[in-house]
Every structure is written in structure tokens, then in C-alpha cells.
Amino acid sequence: MNMASGSGAGSGLTVFVVCAFVLAAAMLPSQWSGNEIHYFDLALRQVRPDLFGADHSVFDSSNARFLSFWIIGTLIDALGFEYTKILLGFLGIGLYAFALAVLARALDLGPIAMAAALVVFLAQQSLLGREWLFLTIEAKVFAYACAMGAIALGVRGRWKAAIVVSAIGTVFHFLVGGFWGAAILLFHALSLRDWRQTLSLLGLFVVLISPMVALVAFERLGAVVDPTGLDLSLTEIYSEYRNPHHVSPFAGGAVGFVLGWLPGLIVHAALAAAIFFMRKDFGRYAAFALWVAGLNVYIVFAVLVAFLDQNTHLFAPFYIFRPSGLIFLLSLLLIVKRVFLAIRLETYRRIRLPIFLVAVALVLPDITRNALRLAVSGPIGQRLEASLRGAERDAFEWLRENTASEDVVLIQPPMGDGNVHQEQQPFPAALERLTPAAYYVNFKFVPTAPADLAEWYRRVKHRRAIFDGDCDMLRVVAPDILIVRRSAASPPLQDCAEPVYDNERYVFLRPI
């Protein structure tokens, strides 16, 4: 007797609890990420623009995520940043666990199968493009939860409901929801081969998302971009200059592609072939398997598109590799299902407890560490501040006491422009939240609206010029404080700025 039904044993509640437990290893809201600092500030700016000045480093007028930002911003306005993060962190775990439980039920996968697949997935959430599903809170979390729910509805043949849920996901995040809505239409075509009905569902999807499409199209097509100071096109700025790790496989040359992208490409190609050749083994899920195989082929095709597009970057703003994460997860669910189908029921009953215990053992250290960090990382409402230590703490205290809301601060880049990761930690990324002043620009906080992207790039160039010793640019930008890192090259600004504070890591200058 095979495991066609046995692998799906377990109530929906049991699957929900197991999924939530495993996801807690990655999603417990124990510390802030650079993405959250950025997007939470953007969300609050959407709801309370009066709290942000013209020189704040977080700005983006794009409406592609307006519903998610409205929800997050409204909660921040009511509860504050820390309580909102904790609330939404647990809500994100719950939404994902619910969506996964619904998907497991649709695919006849039980708690052991889901635990096994999720543990493997958490070890490597992104095969290429650095796209994660389960980590912190941002707009795409809501959209991905909708995508998983819509896929489950499609598997169960509830196609209209799947399209409606996909449209909701598109409002939460235009690119994520839009891609998976289109993918579900393809799933319908492969499942029923009724093109008239597929076109009808396409019409429904278009009608439902047309207000969002019109909003984004008007924003893009009506954008007036000031070209002053731009030596790159907007697509070059957003892709090769700022986000090559997400959208430009060939930006790092042949070596960069081989080391950073080729392994994931090989895995996607192997998954496409394996799932395609065993699709008939899945019985009534054969069409679903064919669809998932096709999604893996899409990733291979996307690499080819990126190769042909590497000089123009026209497709880069669409994040064509973003679906890789969820495609990988769906592939893992099928692989686990196929393994369980090959196991006899008696064998499964003997090994299910060991499998579960191994899964628990693998995630429990991360859950424990995150839970302890959540409990002891500082008073609720002050965890970002509590994370600052030593020289950063001293610098923060000086800024809090000696700057006002109308002041502008400019921080020297850690290792030159282009270093995202060293600008996304609490110092300096969260200083605008913790101190009164505005901080002009942060390489991490890139906007997506065309005019804002151009302004961000100009600010990055202005910062570079100032810390290269351009006193004329210093007078144009007119910051009140310059923060120089002792670990970086000392800027030749002795003729236009004087020190007002220093410690072992930073020197603060005031323009003269």
C-alpha cells in the first residue's frame, strides 16, 4: 500500500500549528531588518507625511504597494513602531501558516510532509535573485500569502475564487500579485484546456486589477523626471547600480554569474526536468506538477532574457527572478509528496516520528534564539535604541541632544557607494527614527518612483562629492552635521568644516 493518502493524514489545525512552529525559526519579530526600517518609515510617511521633511532619506511616491503601506502606517501611527513590528510579525506567521495549511490540504500533504519541506526550504529560501518568503514584514508578505491561498483554490478547482484572491494580492504588491495571478491563469489552461473559460477568468482578473493598473500606469507614464546630474539611465541606476544582486545576473561578469547565479539556475533546470518526467506519478495532481515544472522553466528563460537585456535593463524593474522562491517551495512540496507516495504505509508510520523530531531539532535552536532575543533585547518600544553599543551609542546620544528636526545630517558611506548591507543596520539606518534630524540619503533606501529614483541617485552623488572634499557641493547641500567614519578615508574638508565631536569610531564635523 502506498502513501497516496497517508502522507495527507492530519487535521488542518495540526498542519497550521506545525507550519507556524517551523516558520517561527525565521519569522519571530526579534530584531529589525534594514528592509523593515525602510518600509515601515515609508508606510508611516504615506499615512503621516507631516512627520517627514524634504531632506529625509526615506521617500518614494510609488503607489504599487499602497494598501500594504496604509495598513502598516496606520498601525504605526496608532501603536508605534515596535508594537506594530511585533503585532505584524506574529500576524505574518499566522497568515503564512494558514495559507500553507490550506495549500497542504489541497495537495493532500500532512504535517510531517509540510515540516520536511519547510525545513529544507528555510535552509535556502532563494536559489537565485536573493528573494525570500519567510523572514520579516513588508508588503510582499501579504501578497505571497494571497498567492499561496490562490494556488490552493486553483488546485481545488475554485478558479474564480483563486482569481479574486490573486487580485487582492496584486493590490498588496503589484509585481508579486500580478505575476502569480497570471501564473494561475496558465495553471487553469493546463488543467482544463478550456481556452474560452481561461479567457473569461483573464477578463475577470483584468477587471479586478484595472484600478491598480491604471494607478501604477498613470504614475509611471505621467512621471516628469529631472535629468540634471544623471550619468546613467533610470533602469541602469535601479538595476546594475543599485540592485544587481536581485535583477542583473551578468553585472558581475562571468565569474559573478557562475558563483552567484549558475548553481540556482542548475537546480531550477533539474527540478523542471524531474517534475516533468514524474508528473503522471501524481495522479490527479499531474496538471499541477506540469505547471510547477513550467514555472521552473520560466526561471531558466528569465536568465536568457536577462542575458539579452543586460545592456538595456528594460526588464530589470519587473524583478523577473522574484518568483524563484515560491517556485522552489512548490517544487519541494511535490518532491516530498513523491517521496511519500513511494513509501509503504507501514514504513511511514515507523518513520514519521523520527522525521518530525529531526525537523524540530533543526529549527528549535533558531526559535529559541529568536524568542530569547525578543524577550531580552530591550524594553518594548526601545529595541532599536537598545541595540546600539559603544561608540554608536555615544554618537547617537550626541545627535539626540544636539540636533533638531530642521537639521540635516550627512553620513559618510561605510566602504564607498554601493554597500547596501553596511547602511541597513540600526546605525545609521534607524537614526532618523531615533534622533530628530533628517539624514539626506541612505544607499539602502532606494525609491522606485522614477522622479524619486533620480533624486536618490543625485543625493548619492552629492554625498560622494562632499566626502571627496568638494566644498562647493557641501555649500549646495548645506547639511548641519557631517559624520565621518574613522575606518574610511578622511575627507579633505578642513577648509569648509570643523570638528565638533569625536569618539573612537566617528568624527562629527560642522560646515563653516
MIZAMAR-302868 format. One line per 3 residues: for each residue x, z, y of C-alpha. Coordinates in steps of 0.25 Angstrom, whole numbers, plus 5000, padded with zeros to 4 digits. Layout:
// residues N
X,Z,Y; ...
END
This chain:
// residues 512
5000,5000,5000; 5006,4996,5013; 5005,5003,5027
4995,4994,5034; 4986,5006,5037; 4995,5018,5034
5004,5015,5046; 4992,5016,5055; 4988,5029,5050
4986,5040,5061; 4976,5042,5071; 4977,5036,5085
4979,5050,5091; 4991,5052,5081; 4997,5039,5086
4995,5043,5100; 5002,5056,5098; 5013,5050,5091
5015,5039,5101; 5015,5049,5113; 5025,5058,5106
5035,5047,5104; 5033,5042,5118; 5036,5055,5124
5050,5053,5120; 5051,5042,5130; 5040,5045,5140
5039,5060,5143; 5040,5061,5158; 5052,5070,5158
5060,5062,5169; 5059,5052,5180; 5064,5038,5177
5068,5028,5188; 5056,5019,5185; 5047,5031,5187
5053,5035,5200; 5052,5021,5205; 5038,5018,5200
5032,5032,5204; 5037,5030,5218; 5031,5016,5219
5018,5021,5213; 5017,5032,5224; 5021,5022,5235
5009,5014,5230; 4999,5026,5232; 5006,5033,5244
5014,5023,5252; 5014,5032,5263; 5025,5041,5256
5035,5029,5256; 5043,5023,5267; 5049,5010,5269
5063,5014,5264; 5058,5020,5251; 5066,5014,5239
5053,5012,5231; 5044,5001,5235; 5036,4990,5228
5023,4983,5233; 5020,4977,5220; 5006,4979,5214
5010,4975,5200; 5009,4990,5195; 4999,4995,5206
4989,5002,5196; 5000,5010,5189; 5007,5014,5203
4994,5018,5208; 4991,5027,5196; 5005,5033,5197
5006,5034,5212; 4992,5041,5213; 4997,5051,5203
5010,5054,5210; 5002,5055,5223; 4993,5066,5216
5003,5073,5207; 5017,5070,5212; 5028,5062,5205
5032,5072,5194; 5018,5075,5189; 5014,5061,5189
5026,5057,5181; 5023,5068,5170; 5008,5064,5170
5010,5049,5169; 5022,5052,5159; 5012,5058,5149
5001,5048,5152; 5011,5037,5149; 5014,5043,5135
4999,5045,5133; 4996,5030,5137; 5006,5024,5129
5003,5033,5117; 4988,5029,5118; 4992,5014,5119
5001,5015,5107; 4991,5023,5099; 4981,5012,5102
4991,5001,5098; 4995,5009,5085; 4980,5009,5081
4978,4995,5084; 4991,4991,5075; 4987,5001,5064
5000,5009,5067; 5000,5024,5065; 5008,5036,5072
5020,5034,5063; 5022,5019,5065; 5020,5022,5080
5030,5033,5081; 5040,5024,5073; 5038,5012,5083
5039,5020,5095; 5051,5028,5091; 5058,5015,5089
5053,5009,5102; 5057,5021,5110; 5071,5019,5105
5072,5005,5112; 5060,5002,5121; 5065,4990,5127
5072,4978,5119; 5075,4971,5132; 5072,4972,5147
5072,4987,5147; 5057,4989,5146; 5052,5002,5141
5038,5006,5138; 5039,5021,5136; 5047,5029,5146
5042,5033,5160; 5030,5030,5168; 5028,5017,5176
5017,5006,5178; 5021,4999,5165; 5017,5011,5156
5002,5009,5159; 5003,4994,5157; 5010,4996,5144
5000,5006,5139; 4990,4996,5142; 4997,4985,5135
4998,4993,5122; 4984,4996,5123; 4980,4981,5125
4989,4977,5113; 4981,4987,5105; 4968,4982,5109
4973,4968,5106; 4977,4972,5092; 4963,4977,5090
4956,4964,5095; 4951,4971,5108; 4956,4959,5117
4948,4961,5129; 4952,4976,5130; 4966,4972,5128
4966,4963,5140; 4959,4973,5149; 4970,4983,5145
4981,4973,5148; 4975,4970,5161; 4975,4985,5164
4990,4985,5160; 4992,4974,5170; 4987,4982,5181
4996,4993,5178; 5008,4984,5177; 5007,4969,5179
5018,4964,5171; 5016,4973,5159; 5001,4972,5158
5001,4957,5161; 5011,4954,5150; 5004,4962,5139
4991,4956,5144; 4996,4942,5142; 5002,4946,5128
4989,4952,5123; 4982,4938,5126; 4993,4932,5118
4990,4942,5107; 4975,4939,5107; 4979,4924,5106
4988,4926,5094; 4977,4936,5087; 4964,4928,5089
4969,4914,5092; 4957,4912,5101; 4962,4906,5114
4949,4906,5120; 4948,4921,5119; 4962,4923,5123
4960,4915,5136; 4947,4923,5138; 4956,4936,5137
4966,4930,5146; 4955,4927,5156; 4951,4942,5156
4965,4946,5157; 4967,4937,5169; 4955,4942,5176
4958,4957,5174; 4972,4956,5179; 4969,4945,5190
4969,4956,5201; 4982,4961,5197; 4988,4947,5196
4983,4944,5210; 4989,4957,5216; 5002,4954,5210
5002,4939,5213; 4998,4942,5227; 5009,4952,5229
5020,4942,5223; 5015,4929,5229; 5012,4935,5243
5025,4942,5244; 5033,4940,5256; 5048,4943,5253
5058,4945,5264; 5071,4937,5259; 5080,4944,5268
5093,4949,5261; 5089,4943,5247; 5100,4936,5240
5092,4936,5227; 5078,4931,5223; 5068,4942,5221
5068,4938,5206; 5083,4940,5205; 5082,4953,5212
5072,4958,5203; 5077,4953,5190; 5092,4951,5190
5096,4960,5201; 5087,4972,5198; 5080,4971,5184
5090,4962,5175; 5088,4973,5164; 5073,4970,5164
5072,4955,5166; 5085,4948,5166; 5091,4947,5152
5102,4938,5157; 5106,4945,5170; 5118,4952,5163
5123,4939,5157; 5125,4936,5142; 5131,4950,5139
5120,4957,5146; 5109,4949,5139; 5116,4951,5125
5117,4966,5127; 5105,4969,5135; 5094,4959,5130
5098,4952,5118; 5096,4963,5108; 5082,4965,5113
5079,4950,5112; 5084,4950,5098; 5075,4962,5094
5063,4955,5100; 5066,4942,5093; 5068,4949,5080
5054,4957,5082; 5047,4943,5085; 5052,4937,5072
5050,4949,5063; 5036,4952,5068; 5032,4937,5068
5037,4936,5053; 5029,4949,5049; 5017,4946,5057
5008,4943,5045; 5012,4957,5039; 5004,4964,5050
4991,4958,5045; 4980,4959,5056; 4991,4962,5066
4998,4949,5063; 4994,4943,5077; 4999,4956,5084
5012,4954,5077; 5013,4939,5080; 5010,4943,5095
5021,4954,5095; 5031,4944,5089; 5027,4934,5100
5030,4945,5111; 5044,4947,5105; 5046,4932,5106
5041,4933,5121; 5053,4942,5124; 5063,4932,5118
5056,4921,5126; 5057,4930,5138; 5072,4931,5137
5073,4916,5137; 5064,4916,5149; 5074,4925,5156
5086,4917,5152; 5079,4904,5158; 5075,4913,5170
5088,4920,5173; 5091,4913,5186; 5077,4914,5192
5072,4926,5186; 5057,4922,5188; 5052,4929,5176
5060,4942,5178; 5049,4949,5187; 5040,4947,5175
5048,4956,5167; 5047,4947,5155; 5054,4957,5146
5045,4969,5149; 5036,4967,5137; 5048,4969,5127
5046,4984,5126; 5031,4983,5121; 5034,4971,5113
5045,4979,5106; 5035,4991,5103; 5024,4981,5098
5035,4975,5089; 5039,4989,5084; 5025,4993,5081
5024,4980,5072; 5037,4983,5065; 5033,4997,5062
5019,4992,5057; 5026,4982,5048; 5035,4993,5042
5024,5002,5039; 5016,4990,5033; 5028,4989,5023
5027,5004,5019; 5018,5009,5008; 5008,5019,5012
5015,5030,5003; 5028,5027,5009; 5023,5028,5023
5016,5042,5020; 5030,5047,5016; 5038,5041,5028
5028,5043,5039; 5032,5058,5042; 5047,5055,5042
5045,5043,5051; 5037,5052,5061; 5047,5063,5060
5059,5053,5063; 5051,5047,5075; 5048,5062,5080
5063,5065,5079; 5067,5053,5087; 5058,5055,5099
5058,5071,5099; 5071,5072,5106; 5067,5063,5117
5053,5070,5118; 5060,5084,5118; 5070,5080,5129
5059,5074,5138; 5050,5086,5136; 5061,5095,5140
5065,5087,5152; 5051,5087,5156; 5050,5102,5155
5063,5106,5161; 5067,5094,5171; 5062,5102,5183
5049,5106,5190; 5037,5097,5188; 5037,5089,5201
5052,5090,5203; 5059,5084,5191; 5065,5073,5199
5072,5082,5208; 5076,5092,5197; 5083,5080,5190
5093,5079,5202; 5106,5087,5199; 5119,5090,5207
5123,5080,5217; 5110,5073,5216; 5102,5086,5218
5111,5089,5231; 5109,5075,5236; 5094,5076,5234
5093,5089,5241; 5101,5084,5253; 5092,5072,5254
5079,5080,5253; 5084,5089,5264; 5090,5079,5273
5081,5066,5273; 5067,5064,5278; 5056,5054,5274
5061,5044,5284; 5075,5044,5279; 5081,5032,5271
5092,5035,5261; 5100,5025,5254; 5107,5028,5241
5120,5021,5236; 5118,5013,5223; 5124,5020,5211
5132,5009,5206; 5129,4997,5215; 5115,4990,5216
5109,4987,5203; 5110,5000,5196; 5096,5004,5193
5098,5016,5184; 5106,5024,5193; 5096,5023,5204
5084,5027,5196; 5087,5041,5193; 5081,5053,5201
5093,5052,5211; 5091,5042,5218; 5079,5036,5213
5070,5048,5216; 5076,5053,5229; 5064,5046,5237
5055,5055,5229; 5063,5068,5231; 5068,5066,5245
5061,5062,5258; 5069,5049,5261; 5068,5035,5257
5079,5028,5249; 5078,5014,5253; 5082,5007,5239
5084,5010,5225; 5088,4999,5215; 5079,5005,5205
5067,5004,5213; 5065,4989,5213; 5051,4984,5218
5044,4971,5212; 5036,4966,5224; 5044,4954,5230
5046,4959,5244; 5049,4973,5239; 5059,4968,5230
5066,4960,5241; 5066,4973,5249; 5072,4981,5238
5083,4971,5236; 5087,4971,5251; 5087,4986,5251
5097,4986,5239; 5106,4976,5246; 5105,4985,5259
5109,4997,5251; 5121,4989,5244; 5126,4984,5258
5125,4998,5264; 5133,5005,5253; 5143,4994,5254
5145,4998,5268; 5136,4989,5277; 5134,4998,5289
5125,4987,5295; 5115,4987,5283; 5116,5003,5284
5110,5002,5298; 5099,4992,5294; 5094,5000,5282
5097,5013,5290; 5096,5023,5279; 5097,5038,5283
5106,5042,5272; 5115,5035,5262; 5118,5041,5249
5132,5037,5243; 5136,5039,5229; 5150,5045,5227
5150,5037,5214; 5148,5024,5221; 5157,5017,5231
5157,5024,5244; 5151,5015,5255; 5159,5011,5267
5149,5017,5277; 5158,5026,5285; 5155,5018,5298
5140,5020,5296; 5137,5032,5289; 5142,5047,5288
5141,5057,5276; 5130,5068,5277; 5130,5074,5263
5138,5072,5251; 5140,5078,5237; 5148,5075,5224
5139,5062,5222; 5133,5058,5235; 5137,5056,5249
5126,5054,5260; 5128,5046,5272; 5120,5045,5285
5121,5032,5293; 5127,5033,5307
END
